[in-house]
Amino acid sequence: MTTDVKRAPLPALLAASAARRAQGRQRIGLALIGALALFALVGPWLVGIDPARQVLDDSLMPPGAQHWLGTDVLGRSVLARLAHAAQRSLGLALLAALTAAVPGVLLGVAAAWRGGATERALVMLADAVMSVPGLLLVVLFAALAPGQHWALYVGLSLSLWVEYFRVSRAASRPVLAGDAVQASRLLGFGGGYVLRRHLLPALAPVLATLVAFSLAQSVLSLAALGVVGVGLQPPTPELGLMMIELLPHYDEAPWLIAAPVVLLMLLVLGMMLLAGDREAA
């Protein structure tokens, strides 16, 4: 007795395999981001040590029971400073990304919806902002108010909204020209209904990917500004600032520089896994 076994086509099998791999990477990315976000939220409270507290007698202590990641040259707890730095970097990056997303998406949808002179004016504005490198724009605002959080936040937001605008504008065009939107308009539904029921659901997957990329870009920008000394100023704990402070002591205490580097690497890795998986899906 023989039975016919129907096999799935090869493209379908490959697509299913790619989807499973994407889901696996997404779980890893979510776990990384979740763990780091938890560390940033409750780490400062659990450590319970002032990150600016100096004990010169404890200078460059190795990791131990008293200080799990050791101390820097001024005797400050590296774990306490790392927890506050993670909270500050993630908080600023998330605030800047969300603040840039709202006007960027609304302007992108408005440009695709209205067209004509409105679209040309908004595209010219976006092109003008893009003519200035994003990191340079943040540096300009940081120079106006050295060491101030609001300057970094404003600079990051102004450099990020353009990407949301361009992506939203491009993704909205086919949706607005589709049959579903045309039918909604013929039935008398207003712009709010079209935005809520048609545009936002279509834009959501693309915007989720873009938010993850924006968070990674913001975290890296903040760290880069700290390394070159134009971001937050001492004694504020910040990842890039910690790197430049700990780098001169690499030979005698190599574990110190490893702490902020590994945290920054895990932050960006988790966000890239999330972004890549959503894109693949």
C-alpha positions as CSV (number, residue, x, y, z in Angstrom):
1,M,0.0,0.0,0.0
2,T,1.5,3.3,-1.0
3,T,0.6,6.8,0.0
4,D,1.3,10.0,-1.9
5,V,3.2,12.4,0.2
6,K,2.7,16.0,-0.7
7,R,5.8,18.1,-0.2
8,A,5.7,21.8,0.2
9,P,7.4,23.8,-2.5
10,L,11.1,24.7,-1.9
11,P,10.4,28.5,-1.7
12,A,7.8,27.9,0.9
13,L,10.1,25.8,3.0
14,L,12.9,28.4,2.7
15,A,10.5,31.1,3.7
16,A,9.3,29.1,6.8
17,S,12.9,28.4,7.8
18,A,13.8,32.1,7.5
19,A,10.8,33.0,9.5
20,R,11.8,30.6,12.3
21,R,15.3,32.0,12.3
22,A,14.0,35.5,12.5
23,Q,11.7,34.6,15.4
24,G,14.7,33.1,17.2
25,R,16.8,36.2,16.7
26,Q,13.9,38.4,17.8
27,R,13.6,36.5,21.1
28,I,17.3,37.0,21.7
29,G,17.0,40.7,20.9
30,L,13.9,41.1,23.2
31,A,15.7,39.2,26.0
32,L,18.8,41.5,25.7
33,I,16.8,44.7,25.6
34,G,14.5,43.5,28.4
35,A,17.4,42.6,30.6
36,L,19.3,45.9,29.9
37,A,16.1,47.9,30.4
38,L,15.5,46.2,33.7
39,F,19.1,46.9,34.7
40,A,18.6,50.5,33.8
41,L,15.4,50.9,35.7
42,V,16.2,49.1,39.0
43,G,20.0,48.9,38.8
44,P,20.6,52.3,40.5
45,W,18.1,51.4,43.3
46,L,19.5,47.9,43.8
47,V,23.2,49.1,43.9
48,G,22.3,51.9,46.2
49,I,25.6,53.7,45.8
50,D,26.0,57.3,44.7
51,P,27.8,57.2,41.3
52,A,29.7,60.4,42.2
53,R,30.9,59.2,45.6
54,Q,34.7,59.2,45.7
55,V,36.8,57.0,48.0
56,L,40.4,57.5,47.0
57,D,41.6,54.7,49.3
58,D,39.6,52.3,47.1
59,S,41.1,53.5,43.8
60,L,41.2,50.8,41.0
61,M,39.9,48.0,43.2
62,P,39.4,44.8,41.2
63,P,35.9,43.2,41.1
64,G,34.9,41.7,44.4
65,A,32.1,41.3,46.9
66,Q,32.1,45.0,47.8
67,H,32.2,46.3,44.3
68,W,31.1,43.7,41.7
69,L,32.8,45.6,38.8
70,G,35.5,47.2,40.8
71,T,36.2,50.9,41.2
72,D,37.7,53.6,39.0
73,V,40.7,55.8,39.7
74,L,38.7,58.0,42.0
75,G,37.3,55.1,44.0
76,R,33.8,55.3,42.5
77,S,31.7,52.2,42.0
78,V,31.8,51.2,38.3
79,L,28.6,49.2,38.7
80,A,26.7,52.2,40.1
81,R,28.0,54.4,37.4
82,L,27.2,51.8,34.7
83,A,23.6,51.5,36.0
84,H,23.0,55.3,36.0
85,A,24.7,55.5,32.5
86,A,22.5,52.8,31.1
87,Q,19.4,54.6,32.5
88,R,20.5,57.9,31.1
89,S,21.4,56.6,27.6
90,L,18.3,54.5,27.2
91,G,16.1,57.3,28.5
92,L,17.5,60.0,26.3
93,A,17.5,57.7,23.2
94,L,13.9,56.6,23.7
95,L,12.7,60.1,24.3
96,A,14.5,61.4,21.2
97,A,13.3,58.6,19.0
98,L,9.6,58.9,20.0
99,T,9.7,62.7,19.8
100,A,11.2,62.5,16.3
101,A,8.7,59.8,15.3
102,V,5.5,61.8,15.9
103,P,6.2,64.9,13.8
104,G,8.1,62.8,11.2
105,V,5.2,60.4,10.6
106,L,2.6,63.1,10.6
107,L,4.5,65.3,8.2
108,G,5.3,62.3,5.9
109,V,1.6,61.3,5.8
110,A,0.6,64.9,5.2
111,A,3.1,65.2,2.3
112,A,1.8,62.0,0.7
113,W,-1.8,63.0,1.3
114,R,-1.7,66.6,0.1
115,G,0.9,66.4,-2.6
116,G,1.6,69.4,-4.7
117,A,3.2,72.5,-3.1
118,T,2.8,71.1,0.4
119,E,4.8,68.0,-0.5
120,R,7.5,69.9,-2.3
121,A,7.9,72.3,0.7
122,L,8.2,69.5,3.2
123,V,10.6,67.5,1.0
124,M,12.8,70.6,0.6
125,L,12.8,71.1,4.4
126,A,13.8,67.4,4.9
127,D,16.6,67.7,2.3
128,A,17.9,70.8,4.0
129,V,18.1,69.0,7.4
130,M,19.7,66.0,5.8
131,S,22.4,68.3,4.3
132,V,23.8,68.6,7.8
133,P,25.2,65.3,9.2
134,G,23.1,64.1,12.1
135,L,26.0,63.9,14.6
136,L,27.2,67.4,13.6
137,L,23.7,68.8,14.3
138,V,23.8,67.2,17.7
139,V,27.3,68.7,18.3
140,L,26.0,72.1,17.4
141,F,23.3,72.0,20.0
142,A,25.6,70.5,22.5
143,A,28.0,73.4,22.0
144,L,25.2,75.9,22.7
145,A,24.6,74.3,26.1
146,P,27.5,72.1,27.1
147,G,26.6,69.2,29.4
148,Q,22.9,69.9,29.2
149,H,20.5,67.0,28.6
150,W,18.0,69.1,26.7
151,A,20.6,70.1,24.1
152,L,21.4,66.5,23.3
153,Y,17.8,65.6,23.3
154,V,16.8,68.4,20.9
155,G,19.8,67.7,18.6
156,L,19.0,64.0,18.4
157,S,15.3,64.6,17.7
158,L,16.0,67.1,14.9
159,S,18.4,64.7,13.3
160,L,16.1,61.7,13.5
161,W,12.7,63.1,12.3
162,V,13.8,63.2,8.6
163,E,14.0,59.4,8.4
164,Y,10.5,59.0,9.8
165,F,9.3,61.6,7.3
166,R,10.9,59.9,4.3
167,V,9.8,56.4,5.2
168,S,6.2,57.5,6.1
169,R,5.9,59.4,2.9
170,A,7.1,56.6,0.7
171,A,5.0,54.0,2.5
172,S,1.8,56.1,2.6
173,R,1.7,56.6,-1.2
174,P,0.5,53.1,-2.2
175,V,-1.9,52.9,0.7
176,L,-3.6,56.2,-0.2
177,A,-3.8,55.1,-3.8
178,G,-5.3,51.7,-2.8
179,D,-8.9,50.6,-3.3
180,A,-9.6,50.4,0.5
181,V,-8.8,54.1,1.0
182,Q,-10.8,55.1,-2.1
183,A,-13.8,53.1,-0.9
184,S,-13.6,54.7,2.6
185,R,-13.5,58.2,1.0
186,L,-16.5,57.4,-1.2
187,L,-18.4,56.2,1.8
188,G,-17.8,59.5,3.5
189,F,-15.3,58.6,6.1
190,G,-13.0,61.4,7.1
191,G,-9.2,61.7,7.3
192,G,-9.1,60.5,10.9
193,Y,-10.7,57.2,10.0
194,V,-8.4,56.7,7.0
195,L,-5.4,57.4,9.2
196,R,-6.5,55.2,12.0
197,R,-7.8,52.2,10.0
198,H,-5.6,52.2,6.9
199,L,-2.4,54.2,7.2
200,L,-1.2,53.5,10.7
201,P,-1.7,49.7,10.5
202,A,0.2,49.7,7.2
203,L,3.0,51.9,8.6
204,A,3.3,50.1,12.0
205,P,5.8,47.3,10.9
206,V,8.0,49.7,9.1
207,L,8.0,52.2,11.9
208,A,8.8,49.6,14.5
209,T,11.9,48.7,12.5
210,L,12.8,52.4,12.2
211,V,12.3,53.0,15.9
212,A,14.8,50.2,16.7
213,F,17.4,51.7,14.3
214,S,16.8,55.1,15.8
215,L,17.4,53.9,19.3
216,A,20.6,52.3,18.3
217,Q,21.7,55.4,16.4
218,S,20.9,57.6,19.4
219,V,22.8,55.4,21.9
220,L,25.8,55.4,19.7
221,S,25.6,59.2,19.1
222,L,25.5,59.9,22.8
223,A,28.4,57.6,23.4
224,A,30.4,59.2,20.6
225,L,29.7,62.7,21.9
226,G,30.9,61.6,25.4
227,V,34.1,60.1,23.9
228,V,35.0,63.4,22.1
229,G,34.1,65.4,25.2
230,V,31.2,67.5,23.8
231,G,28.4,65.5,25.4
232,L,27.6,65.2,29.0
233,Q,30.3,66.4,31.3
234,P,31.9,64.8,34.4
235,P,31.0,63.6,37.0
236,T,27.8,62.6,35.1
237,P,27.9,58.9,34.4
238,E,27.5,58.2,30.7
239,L,28.8,55.4,28.6
240,G,31.1,57.3,26.2
241,L,32.3,59.5,29.1
242,M,33.1,56.4,31.1
243,M,35.1,55.0,28.2
244,I,37.3,58.0,27.9
245,E,37.8,58.2,31.7
246,L,38.8,54.6,32.0
247,L,40.9,54.2,28.9
248,P,44.1,55.6,30.4
249,H,44.0,52.8,33.1
250,Y,43.6,50.0,30.6
251,D,47.0,48.4,31.3
252,E,46.5,48.2,35.1
253,A,42.7,47.6,35.2
254,P,41.5,46.3,31.8
255,W,38.2,45.1,33.3
256,L,37.1,48.7,33.8
257,I,37.0,49.7,30.2
258,A,35.3,46.4,29.3
259,A,32.2,47.3,31.4
260,P,30.8,50.2,29.4
261,V,32.0,48.8,26.1
262,V,30.2,45.5,26.6
263,L,27.0,47.3,27.8
264,L,27.0,49.5,24.7
265,M,27.7,46.5,22.4
266,L,24.7,44.6,24.0
267,L,22.4,47.6,23.7
268,V,23.1,48.1,20.0
269,L,23.1,44.3,19.3
270,G,19.7,43.9,20.9
271,M,18.2,46.7,18.9
272,M,19.7,45.5,15.6
273,L,18.3,42.0,16.2
274,L,14.9,43.5,16.8
275,A,15.1,45.8,13.7
276,G,16.5,43.1,11.5
277,D,13.9,40.5,12.5
278,R,11.0,42.8,12.0
279,E,12.4,43.7,8.6
280,A,12.8,40.1,7.7
281,A,9.3,39.3,8.9
